[in-house]
Amino acid sequence: MIRSELIQKIADENPHLYQRDVERIVNTIFEEIIGAMSRGDRVELRGFGAFSVKKRDARVGRNPRTGEAVDVEEKHVPFFKAGKLLRDRLNGKA
């Protein structure tokens, strides 16, 4: 599902809301999650999962075409850990 499909589904299920308002709500939620993660905070949505940021140290990698050694800089990457309810529903337990 992509963002526009999510917005459309929420708008369809809530006919009393304007689509532009639903779009604003969804965008605000995503921006708050991104903002919290950029500050290094963890975002937990109970029953769904938790978003956090993990640090990857600098290392020496390899160019897959040439095999040449390449320095890879330190970076921060987003990480998602699914919650128990989500895992159970995916595995047909709930």
Buried (B, 14 or more C-beta within 10 A) or exposed (E): EEEEEBBBEBBEEEEEEEEEEBBEEBEEEEEEBEEBBEEEEEBEEEEEBBBBBEEEEEEEEEEEEEEEEEEEEEEEEEEEEEBEBBEEEEEEEE
